[in-house]
C-alpha cells in the first residue's frame, strides 16, 4: 500500500465524470488499498478515486470514531433518498474549509463490493451524507457548489462542528 496525493480544488480531474469499473484487477485492488490508507492518513471519512487522480467509480468511507467500519463502494448508484439534514461539510480536496450543506438524511445505495458482488445498503445521518458527498465526486461535483452561504475556515466554526 502507498499514500496517494490528494488532488485539490482547481485540479480539472475533480470536475470529470468517473468511469465504471468492469472487473477487479490487481491494479484496482492496489488502488482501493491505497485509497483506504490515504483516507485514514488524512483523517478523512471518505475518499473518491478522482480525488487521487483516477477516474474510476470507487469510493471508500469510514464514519466511525474508531476507524473500524470501512465501506468500499464500486459503481455506486443511489436508488432512493428521504428526509434532509443540514450540517457543516468539509472535503480533503478543499483543505481547511467548510460550509453548510443540505443532504438527504436517508439513502439506499446499490454498489459492488471488493469481490464485485452486488450489494444494497440503507444509510442514515453521517453515513448517508458521506455517501452523497463521495458519489458527487464520481460525477465531477464538489460540495462547494452546494454550500448555503459562504465557505468558512474550519477554525472559525470549530465549536459548531
N, CA and C atoms as a LAMMPS dump frame, in Angstrom:
ITEM: TIMESTEP
0
ITEM: NUMBER OF ATOMS
483
ITEM: BOX BOUNDS ff ff ff
-5.0000000000000000e+02 5.0000000000000000e+02
-5.0000000000000000e+02 5.0000000000000000e+02
-5.0000000000000000e+02 5.0000000000000000e+02
ITEM: ATOMS id mol type element x y z
1 1 1 N 0.839 -1.18 0
2 1 2 C 0 0 0
3 1 3 C 0.883 1.243 0
4 2 1 N 0.302 2.299 -0.55
5 2 2 C 1.051 3.55 -0.629
6 2 3 C 0.105 4.725 -0.497
7 3 1 N 0.609 5.796 0.079
8 3 2 C -0.174 7.018 0.141
9 3 3 C -0.208 7.657 -1.237
10 4 1 N -1.355 8.183 -1.592
11 4 2 C -1.513 8.872 -2.872
12 4 3 C -1.716 10.362 -2.599
13 5 1 N -1.328 11.168 -3.566
14 5 2 C -1.547 12.609 -3.461
15 5 3 C -3.016 12.915 -3.663
16 6 1 N -3.572 13.718 -2.766
17 6 2 C -4.973 14.121 -2.882
18 6 3 C -5.044 15.378 -3.73
19 7 1 N -5.808 15.282 -4.799
20 7 2 C -5.983 16.423 -5.698
21 7 3 C -6.853 17.466 -5.012
22 8 1 N -6.526 18.739 -5.245
23 8 2 C -7.241 19.822 -4.585
24 8 3 C -8.038 20.648 -5.579
25 9 1 N -9.011 21.393 -5.037
26 9 2 C -9.877 22.232 -5.84
27 9 3 C -9.029 23.054 -6.816
28 10 1 N -9.479 23.124 -8.045
29 10 2 C -8.71 23.766 -9.105
30 10 3 C -8.109 22.757 -10.066
31 11 1 N -7.963 21.505 -9.617
32 11 2 C -7.466 20.428 -10.472
33 11 3 C -8.638 19.945 -11.341
34 12 1 N -8.467 19.995 -12.648
35 12 2 C -9.543 19.646 -13.582
36 12 3 C -10.087 18.239 -13.41
37 13 1 N -9.291 17.306 -12.909
38 13 2 C -9.766 15.918 -12.782
39 13 3 C -10.958 15.833 -11.825
40 14 1 N -11.038 16.76 -10.874
41 14 2 C -12.148 16.753 -9.912
42 14 3 C -13.48 17.137 -10.553
43 15 1 N -13.43 17.656 -11.765
44 15 2 C -14.65 18.083 -12.464
45 15 3 C -15.077 17.095 -13.543
46 16 1 N -14.365 15.979 -13.643
47 16 2 C -14.667 14.981 -14.68
48 16 3 C -15.463 13.821 -14.107
49 17 1 N -16.253 13.195 -14.966
50 17 2 C -17.069 12.048 -14.573
51 17 3 C -16.206 10.783 -14.579
52 18 1 N -16.313 10.004 -13.508
53 18 2 C -15.542 8.763 -13.39
54 18 3 C -16.181 7.649 -14.22
55 19 1 N -15.358 6.71 -14.621
56 19 2 C -15.813 5.589 -15.448
57 19 3 C -16.134 4.37 -14.583
58 20 1 N -17.081 3.583 -15.062
59 20 2 C -17.497 2.363 -14.377
60 20 3 C -16.343 1.363 -14.324
61 21 1 N -16.26 0.638 -13.222
62 21 2 C -15.276 -0.431 -13.069
63 21 3 C -15.901 -1.706 -13.622
64 22 1 N -15.25 -2.314 -14.612
65 22 2 C -15.795 -3.507 -15.283
66 22 3 C -15.427 -4.8 -14.569
67 23 1 N -14.177 -4.876 -14.084
68 23 2 C -13.764 -6.08 -13.369
69 23 3 C -12.663 -5.732 -12.378
70 24 1 N -12.447 -6.609 -11.429
71 24 2 C -11.452 -6.387 -10.382
72 24 3 C -10.099 -6.895 -10.864
73 25 1 N -9.167 -5.97 -10.982
74 25 2 C -7.809 -6.309 -11.397
75 25 3 C -6.865 -6.079 -10.215
76 26 1 N -5.642 -6.528 -10.354
77 26 2 C -4.648 -6.274 -9.31
78 26 3 C -4.425 -4.772 -9.131
79 27 1 N -4.443 -4.03 -10.227
80 27 2 C -4.263 -2.571 -10.136
81 27 3 C -5.423 -1.912 -9.402
82 28 1 N -6.636 -2.422 -9.616
83 28 2 C -7.803 -1.866 -8.931
84 28 3 C -7.739 -2.199 -7.446
85 29 1 N -7.331 -3.42 -7.104
86 29 2 C -7.171 -3.798 -5.69
87 29 3 C -6.136 -2.899 -5.018
88 30 1 N -5.037 -2.645 -5.716
89 30 2 C -3.991 -1.775 -5.185
90 30 3 C -4.521 -0.355 -4.991
91 31 1 N -5.282 0.137 -5.956
92 31 2 C -5.883 1.47 -5.847
93 31 3 C -6.767 1.556 -4.601
94 32 1 N -7.616 0.559 -4.402
95 32 2 C -8.516 0.56 -3.239
96 32 3 C -7.705 0.569 -1.944
97 33 1 N -6.696 -0.282 -1.847
98 33 2 C -5.856 -0.312 -0.644
99 33 3 C -5.174 1.036 -0.418
100 34 1 N -4.666 1.64 -1.489
101 34 2 C -4.016 2.949 -1.384
102 34 3 C -5.02 4.028 -0.963
103 35 1 N -6.243 3.949 -1.49
104 35 2 C -7.266 4.934 -1.115
105 35 3 C -7.599 4.829 0.371
106 36 1 N -7.717 3.609 0.864
107 36 2 C -8.013 3.403 2.283
108 36 3 C -6.903 3.998 3.147
109 37 1 N -5.677 3.666 2.816
110 37 2 C -4.538 4.177 3.58
111 37 3 C -4.477 5.704 3.509
112 38 1 N -4.694 6.254 2.337
113 38 2 C -4.655 7.71 2.152
114 38 3 C -5.769 8.395 2.934
115 39 1 N -6.981 7.835 2.886
116 39 2 C -8.122 8.41 3.613
117 39 3 C -7.835 8.446 5.113
118 40 1 N -7.379 7.332 5.665
119 40 2 C -7.096 7.281 7.101
120 40 3 C -5.946 8.216 7.482
121 41 1 N -4.899 8.241 6.682
122 41 2 C -3.75 9.097 6.972
123 41 3 C -4.153 10.575 6.973
124 42 1 N -5.089 10.95 6.106
125 42 2 C -5.536 12.346 6.001
126 42 3 C -6.668 12.675 6.984
127 43 1 N -7.038 11.694 7.825
128 43 2 C -8.135 11.865 8.786
129 43 3 C -9.456 12.202 8.112
130 44 1 N -9.683 11.605 6.953
131 44 2 C -10.938 11.806 6.245
132 44 3 C -11.934 10.719 6.576
133 45 1 N -13.208 10.994 6.279
134 45 2 C -14.239 9.961 6.453
135 45 3 C -14.613 9.331 5.118
136 46 1 N -14.147 9.913 4.028
137 46 2 C -14.442 9.372 2.711
138 46 3 C -13.416 9.839 1.698
139 47 1 N -13.292 9.059 0.635
140 47 2 C -12.37 9.404 -0.446
141 47 3 C -12.874 8.755 -1.726
142 48 1 N -12.888 9.521 -2.794
143 48 2 C -13.285 9.023 -4.113
144 48 3 C -12.045 8.927 -4.998
145 49 1 N -12.036 7.941 -5.877
146 49 2 C -10.872 7.727 -6.74
147 49 3 C -10.438 8.985 -7.508
148 50 1 N -11.366 9.808 -8.025
149 50 2 C -10.907 11.02 -8.708
150 50 3 C -10.07 11.947 -7.81
151 51 1 N -10.285 11.875 -6.511
152 51 2 C -9.517 12.708 -5.589
153 51 3 C -8.049 12.299 -5.525
154 52 1 N -7.739 11.086 -5.972
155 52 2 C -6.339 10.662 -6.052
156 52 3 C -5.91 10.528 -7.517
157 53 1 N -6.678 11.169 -8.403
158 53 2 C -6.277 11.26 -9.801
159 53 3 C -6.678 10.108 -10.687
160 54 1 N -7.612 9.258 -10.24
161 54 2 C -8.025 8.094 -11.019
162 54 3 C -9.522 8.198 -11.314
163 55 1 N -9.88 8.232 -12.577
164 55 2 C -11.29 8.396 -12.958
165 55 3 C -12.006 7.047 -13.004
166 56 1 N -12.143 6.441 -11.823
167 56 2 C -12.888 5.187 -11.672
168 56 3 C -13.948 5.395 -10.598
169 57 1 N -15.068 4.687 -10.742
170 57 2 C -16.172 4.804 -9.796
171 57 3 C -15.917 3.937 -8.559
172 58 1 N -15.04 4.45 -7.704
173 58 2 C -14.701 3.766 -6.453
174 58 3 C -14.674 4.807 -5.348
175 59 1 N -15.325 4.47 -4.225
176 59 2 C -15.234 5.327 -3.049
177 59 3 C -14.991 4.461 -1.815
178 60 1 N -14.292 5.053 -0.854
179 60 2 C -14.082 4.423 0.439
180 60 3 C -14.674 5.354 1.491
181 61 1 N -15.317 4.774 2.502
182 61 2 C -15.94 5.572 3.559
183 61 3 C -15.785 4.838 4.893
184 62 1 N -15.459 5.605 5.923
185 62 2 C -15.489 5.111 7.301
186 62 3 C -15.822 6.297 8.198
187 63 1 N -17.056 6.344 8.672
188 63 2 C -17.505 7.467 9.502
189 63 3 C -17.369 7.175 11.001
190 64 1 N -16.855 6.004 11.357
191 64 2 C -16.767 5.639 12.772
192 64 3 C -15.627 6.381 13.462
193 65 1 N -15.819 6.634 14.749
194 65 2 C -14.772 7.277 15.559
195 65 3 C -13.53 6.386 15.636
196 66 1 N -13.754 5.074 15.729
197 66 2 C -12.658 4.123 15.915
198 66 3 C -11.969 3.742 14.613
199 67 1 N -12.524 4.2 13.496
200 67 2 C -11.987 3.861 12.169
201 67 3 C -11.976 2.344 11.96
202 68 1 N -13.124 1.731 12.275
203 68 2 C -13.234 0.282 12.15
204 68 3 C -14.533 -0.141 11.45
205 69 1 N -15.102 0.758 10.638
206 69 2 C -16.355 0.449 9.946
207 69 3 C -16.233 0.881 8.478
208 70 1 N -15.317 0.245 7.791
209 70 2 C -14.95 0.627 6.432
210 70 3 C -15.921 0.084 5.386
211 71 1 N -16.291 0.942 4.459
212 71 2 C -17.084 0.542 3.293
213 71 3 C -16.279 0.856 2.035
214 72 1 N -16.325 -0.052 1.085
215 72 2 C -15.78 0.175 -0.252
216 72 3 C -16.95 0.027 -1.219
217 73 1 N -17.206 1.094 -1.968
218 73 2 C -18.304 1.111 -2.926
219 73 3 C -17.725 1.197 -4.331
220 74 1 N -18.067 0.246 -5.177
221 74 2 C -17.654 0.266 -6.575
222 74 3 C -18.911 0.454 -7.414
223 75 1 N -18.873 1.399 -8.337
224 75 2 C -20.015 1.728 -9.209
225 75 3 C -21.291 2.005 -8.403
226 76 1 N -21.209 2.85 -7.358
227 76 2 C -22.396 3.091 -6.539
228 76 3 C -23.482 3.864 -7.283
229 77 1 N -24.736 3.489 -7.004
230 77 2 C -25.899 4.18 -7.571
231 77 3 C -26.87 4.426 -6.424
232 78 1 N -27.205 5.669 -6.189
233 78 2 C -28.183 5.993 -5.158
234 78 3 C -29.562 5.725 -5.737
235 79 1 N -30.289 4.803 -5.097
236 79 2 C -31.598 4.377 -5.577
237 79 3 C -32.736 5.184 -4.976
238 80 1 N -32.533 5.628 -3.743
239 80 2 C -33.624 6.281 -3.029
240 80 3 C -33.051 7.216 -1.981
241 81 1 N -33.726 8.343 -1.76
242 81 2 C -33.35 9.258 -0.684
243 81 3 C -34.613 9.689 0.036
244 82 1 N -34.422 10.158 1.266
245 82 2 C -35.564 10.647 2.027
246 82 3 C -35.057 11.594 3.112
247 83 1 N -35.931 12.526 3.491
248 83 2 C -35.612 13.458 4.562
249 83 3 C -34.496 14.407 4.171
250 84 1 N -34.089 15.215 5.134
251 84 2 C -32.951 16.093 4.885
252 84 3 C -32.243 16.408 6.184
253 85 1 N -30.988 16.757 6.033
254 85 2 C -30.135 17.168 7.142
255 85 3 C -29.248 18.295 6.631
256 86 1 N -29.019 19.262 7.479
257 86 2 C -28.137 20.368 7.133
258 86 3 C -27.024 20.406 8.172
259 87 1 N -25.789 20.405 7.7
260 87 2 C -24.646 20.401 8.613
261 87 3 C -23.418 20.94 7.876
262 88 1 N -22.407 21.251 8.66
263 88 2 C -21.138 21.647 8.052
264 88 3 C -20.511 20.429 7.39
265 89 1 N -19.924 20.67 6.249
266 89 2 C -19.295 19.613 5.481
267 89 3 C -17.928 20.111 5.034
268 90 1 N -16.974 19.199 5.001
269 90 2 C -15.644 19.521 4.513
270 90 3 C -15.233 18.504 3.474
271 91 1 N -14.019 18.653 2.967
272 91 2 C -13.55 17.763 1.904
273 91 3 C -12.033 17.761 1.887
274 92 1 N -11.448 16.59 1.719
275 92 2 C -9.993 16.504 1.643
276 92 3 C -9.434 17.267 0.441
277 93 1 N -10.272 17.49 -0.57
278 93 2 C -9.831 18.239 -1.755
279 93 3 C -10.036 19.738 -1.614
280 94 1 N -10.614 20.16 -0.489
281 94 2 C -10.806 21.588 -0.204
282 94 3 C -10.294 21.815 1.228
283 95 1 N -8.973 21.714 1.416
284 95 2 C -8.403 21.716 2.761
285 95 3 C -8.664 23.017 3.523
286 96 1 N -8.981 22.831 4.823
287 96 2 C -9.13 23.973 5.715
288 96 3 C -10.44 24.72 5.609
289 97 1 N -11.33 24.291 4.738
290 97 2 C -12.598 24.995 4.519
291 97 3 C -13.78 24.107 4.88
292 98 1 N -14.917 24.727 5.183
293 98 2 C -16.151 24.025 5.476
294 98 3 C -17.322 24.917 5.093
295 99 1 N -18.473 24.311 4.948
296 99 2 C -19.677 25.078 4.635
297 99 3 C -20.909 24.252 4.929
298 100 1 N -22.022 24.936 5.181
299 100 2 C -23.277 24.238 5.463
300 100 3 C -23.882 23.716 4.171
301 101 1 N -24.233 22.427 4.185
302 101 2 C -24.805 21.761 3.018
303 101 3 C -26.011 20.942 3.487
304 102 1 N -27.091 20.988 2.703
305 102 2 C -28.258 20.163 2.975
306 102 3 C -28.191 18.93 2.085
307 103 1 N -28.325 17.779 2.72
308 103 2 C -28.279 16.489 2.026
309 103 3 C -29.442 15.641 2.531
310 104 1 N -29.745 14.545 1.83
311 104 2 C -30.748 13.612 2.353
312 104 3 C -30.282 13.016 3.683
313 105 1 N -31.227 12.714 4.565
314 105 2 C -30.892 12.065 5.823
315 105 3 C -30.877 10.54 5.687
316 106 1 N -31.452 10.04 4.583
317 106 2 C -31.52 8.601 4.329
318 106 3 C -31.189 8.363 2.866
319 107 1 N -30.378 7.351 2.602
320 107 2 C -30.127 6.92 1.227
321 107 3 C -30.149 5.401 1.155
322 108 1 N -30.575 4.909 0.008
323 108 2 C -30.411 3.497 -0.327
324 108 3 C -29.478 3.477 -1.529
325 109 1 N -28.396 2.731 -1.416
326 109 2 C -27.388 2.702 -2.476
327 109 3 C -27.125 1.261 -2.897
328 110 1 N -27.022 1.069 -4.212
329 110 2 C -26.63 -0.231 -4.777
330 110 3 C -25.192 -0.067 -5.262
331 111 1 N -24.371 -1.077 -5.023
332 111 2 C -22.959 -0.991 -5.387
333 111 3 C -22.366 -2.395 -5.482
334 112 1 N -21.156 -2.459 -5.963
335 112 2 C -20.386 -3.701 -5.946
336 112 3 C -19.374 -3.602 -4.815
337 113 1 N -19.179 -4.706 -4.093
338 113 2 C -18.163 -4.718 -3.051
339 113 3 C -16.811 -5.109 -3.661
340 114 1 N -15.814 -5.291 -2.819
341 114 2 C -14.462 -5.621 -3.308
342 114 3 C -14.411 -6.938 -4.06
343 115 1 N -15.387 -7.815 -3.816
344 115 2 C -15.455 -9.085 -4.532
345 115 3 C -16.315 -8.989 -5.79
346 116 1 N -16.715 -7.765 -6.137
347 116 2 C -17.557 -7.476 -7.306
348 116 3 C -18.931 -8.136 -7.175
349 117 1 N -19.375 -8.289 -5.927
350 117 2 C -20.715 -8.811 -5.663
351 117 3 C -21.64 -7.636 -5.403
352 118 1 N -22.838 -7.684 -6.015
353 118 2 C -23.786 -6.589 -5.839
354 118 3 C -24.319 -6.561 -4.412
355 119 1 N -24.376 -5.37 -3.856
356 119 2 C -24.874 -5.145 -2.5
357 119 3 C -25.852 -3.967 -2.528
358 120 1 N -26.719 -3.929 -1.523
359 120 2 C -27.58 -2.773 -1.303
360 120 3 C -27.43 -2.386 0.156
361 121 1 N -27.303 -1.086 0.392
362 121 2 C -27.132 -0.583 1.751
363 121 3 C -28.099 0.566 1.983
364 122 1 N -28.716 0.556 3.153
365 122 2 C -29.52 1.69 3.584
366 122 3 C -28.714 2.42 4.649
367 123 1 N -28.607 3.736 4.519
368 123 2 C -27.789 4.513 5.445
369 123 3 C -28.534 5.77 5.87
370 124 1 N -28.225 6.216 7.08
371 124 2 C -28.811 7.44 7.603
372 124 3 C -27.716 8.328 8.172
373 125 1 N -28.098 9.575 8.434
374 125 2 C -27.254 10.528 9.147
375 125 3 C -25.914 10.744 8.452
376 126 1 N -24.808 10.638 9.205
377 126 2 C -23.489 10.968 8.663
378 126 3 C -23.08 10.022 7.535
379 127 1 N -23.443 8.743 7.628
380 127 2 C -23.089 7.815 6.551
381 127 3 C -23.838 8.176 5.269
382 128 1 N -25.1 8.546 5.385
383 128 2 C -25.861 8.981 4.203
384 128 3 C -25.217 10.227 3.594
385 129 1 N -24.823 11.166 4.448
386 129 2 C -24.155 12.395 3.978
387 129 3 C -22.865 12.056 3.247
388 130 1 N -22.062 11.172 3.835
389 130 2 C -20.779 10.811 3.228
390 130 3 C -20.975 10.121 1.877
391 131 1 N -21.961 9.235 1.789
392 131 2 C -22.225 8.558 0.516
393 131 3 C -22.591 9.583 -0.557
394 132 1 N -23.484 10.5 -0.233
395 132 2 C -23.892 11.519 -1.207
396 132 3 C -22.701 12.379 -1.629
397 133 1 N -21.891 12.78 -0.668
398 133 2 C -20.715 13.607 -0.948
399 133 3 C -19.75 12.894 -1.894
400 134 1 N -19.451 11.636 -1.599
401 134 2 C -18.482 10.893 -2.406
402 134 3 C -19.044 10.522 -3.778
403 135 1 N -20.333 10.182 -3.856
404 135 2 C -20.941 9.902 -5.159
405 135 3 C -20.899 11.16 -6.029
406 136 1 N -21.087 12.331 -5.43
407 136 2 C -20.95 13.581 -6.188
408 136 3 C -19.569 13.675 -6.836
409 137 1 N -18.519 13.271 -6.104
410 137 2 C -17.163 13.304 -6.675
411 137 3 C -17.088 12.461 -7.954
412 138 1 N -17.783 11.339 -7.975
413 138 2 C -17.747 10.473 -9.163
414 138 3 C -18.425 11.118 -10.363
415 139 1 N -19.299 12.089 -10.084
416 139 2 C -19.984 12.832 -11.148
417 139 3 C -19.298 14.156 -11.459
418 140 1 N -18.128 14.395 -10.87
419 140 2 C -17.383 15.626 -11.127
420 140 3 C -17.938 16.838 -10.4
421 141 1 N -18.604 16.603 -9.266
422 141 2 C -19.195 17.705 -8.494
423 141 3 C -18.489 17.83 -7.154
424 142 1 N -18.333 19.072 -6.709
425 142 2 C -17.743 19.345 -5.401
426 142 3 C -18.795 19.951 -4.481
427 143 1 N -18.651 19.699 -3.195
428 143 2 C -19.626 20.199 -2.226
429 143 3 C -19.695 21.717 -2.196
430 144 1 N -18.629 22.388 -2.603
431 144 2 C -18.616 23.856 -2.545
432 144 3 C -19.739 24.474 -3.378
433 145 1 N -20.206 23.746 -4.394
434 145 2 C -21.302 24.246 -5.228
435 145 3 C -22.649 24.137 -4.526
436 146 1 N -22.715 23.392 -3.419
437 146 2 C -23.957 23.196 -2.675
438 146 3 C -23.991 24 -1.376
439 147 1 N -22.9 24.673 -1.048
440 147 2 C -22.809 25.383 0.227
441 147 3 C -23.839 26.5 0.291
442 148 1 N -24.534 26.529 1.422
443 148 2 C -25.509 27.584 1.692
444 148 3 C -24.753 28.736 2.358
445 149 1 N -24.644 29.838 1.666
446 149 2 C -23.862 30.959 2.186
447 149 3 C -22.428 30.856 1.704
448 150 1 N -21.515 31.246 2.569
449 150 2 C -20.097 31.298 2.214
450 150 3 C -19.333 30.123 2.819
451 151 1 N -18.23 29.774 2.187
452 151 2 C -17.293 28.827 2.793
453 151 3 C -16.644 29.504 3.99
454 152 1 N -16.342 28.721 5.011
455 152 2 C -15.693 29.247 6.208
456 152 3 C -14.399 28.488 6.445
457 153 1 N -13.481 29.138 7.163
458 153 2 C -12.302 28.428 7.631
459 153 3 C -12.748 27.492 8.741
460 154 1 N -12.236 26.27 8.746
461 154 2 C -12.641 25.285 9.75
462 154 3 C -12.425 25.827 11.163
463 155 1 N -11.318 26.523 11.393
464 155 2 C -11.027 27.045 12.736
465 155 3 C -12.111 28.012 13.211
466 156 1 N -12.744 28.743 12.289
467 156 2 C -13.753 29.747 12.649
468 156 3 C -15.07 29.134 13.109
469 157 1 N -15.329 27.876 12.752
470 157 2 C -16.603 27.245 13.114
471 157 3 C -16.394 25.969 13.94
472 158 1 N -15.206 25.8 14.491
473 158 2 C -14.846 24.586 15.234
474 158 3 C -15.88 24.245 16.316
475 159 1 N -16.406 25.251 17.01
476 159 2 C -17.381 24.994 18.077
477 159 3 C -18.687 24.428 17.563
478 160 1 N -19.031 24.688 16.288
479 160 2 C -20.285 24.231 15.718
480 160 3 C -20.174 22.85 15.073
481 161 1 N -18.957 22.356 14.901
482 161 2 C -18.765 21.067 14.225
483 161 3 C -19.027 19.897 15.148
